[in-house]
């Protein structure tokens, strides 16, 4: 692995990225910042969270109707506060969410 660049995560942490010529994998240094980053599941600077979930709910509704005729149970993994799951339940889907770092 050789260092290829540095980038800021959340504008706070300078992180080195490494590249493996043999495998093509790009990875960061040991992620010492994860505990601090996941104190809050959603960043305060994420001002588009509601609009993004509304837009995603329209697309997801179309796909679930097309692929499953809207029938079945559906799970959103890493669902944050559960906004998308709530929107999908409001549309009549049997939809759930889970997130290791956030209770909804």
C-alpha positions in Angstrom: 0.0 0.0 0.0 1.3 3.4 -0.9 -0.1 6.8 0.3 -1.8 8.6 -2.6 -3.6 11.6 -1.1 -5.0 13.2 2.1 -8.5 14.4 2.6 -10.5 16.0 5.4 -13.3 14.1 6.9 -16.1 16.3 8.4 -13.7 19.2 8.0 -11.9 18.0 11.1 -9.7 15.0 10.5 -6.9 14.8 8.0 -6.9 11.3 6.7 -4.4 9.6 4.5 -5.6 7.3 1.7 -3.6 4.3 0.5 -3.7 2.5 -2.8 -2.7 -1.1 -3.5 -1.2 -1.5 -7.0 -1.8 -5.3 -7.0 -5.5 -5.3 -6.0 -6.7 -1.8 -6.9 -8.0 -1.3 -3.4 -8.1 2.2 -2.0 -8.4 2.5 1.8 -7.8 5.0 4.6 -5.4 4.8 7.5 -6.8 3.1 10.6 -10.1 4.9 11.2 -9.4 6.6 14.5 -12.2 9.1 13.9 -15.2 6.6 13.7 -16.3 6.9 17.3 -16.3 10.7 17.1 -18.1 10.7 13.7 -20.8 8.3 14.9 -21.7 10.2 18.0 -24.5 11.7 15.9 -25.9 9.5 13.1 -26.8 12.5 10.9 -24.4 15.3 10.5 -25.6 18.8 11.5 -24.6 20.0 8.1 -26.9 17.6 6.2 -29.5 20.1 5.2 -30.9 18.0 2.4 -32.0 15.0 4.5 -35.7 15.5 4.2 -35.8 16.3 0.5 -33.5 13.4 -0.3 -35.7 10.9 1.7 -38.9 12.2 0.0 -37.3 11.8 -3.5 -35.9 8.4 -2.6 -39.4 7.3 -1.3 -41.0 8.1 -4.7 -38.3 6.1 -6.6 -38.5 3.2 -4.1 -42.3 3.1 -4.3 -42.1 2.7 -8.0 -39.4 -0.1 -7.8 -41.2 -2.0 -5.0 -44.5 -1.9 -7.0 -42.7 -3.0 -10.2 -40.6 -5.8 -8.6 -42.8 -7.0 -5.8 -46.3 -5.5 -6.6 -45.9 -3.7 -3.2 -46.2 -7.0 -1.3 -43.8 -8.2 1.3 -41.8 -6.9 4.2 -39.0 -4.5 3.4 -36.0 -3.4 5.5 -33.9 -0.3 5.2 -30.4 -1.1 6.6 -28.4 1.9 8.1 -31.7 3.8 8.0 -30.6 6.7 10.3 -33.6 8.3 12.0 -36.0 6.1 10.0 -37.4 8.9 7.8 -37.5 6.8 4.7 -39.1 3.9 6.5 -41.8 6.2 7.9 -42.5 7.6 4.4 -42.7 4.1 3.0 -45.1 3.0 5.7 -47.2 6.1 5.0 -47.4 4.8 1.4 -48.8 1.5 2.7 -45.6 -0.6 2.6 -44.7 -3.0 5.4 -41.3 -1.3 5.9 -38.8 -1.3 8.7 -35.4 0.1 9.4 -32.3 -0.7 11.5 -29.2 1.3 12.2 -26.4 0.2 14.5 -25.5 3.8 15.3 -28.9 5.5 15.5 -32.2 4.8 17.2 -35.2 5.9 15.2 
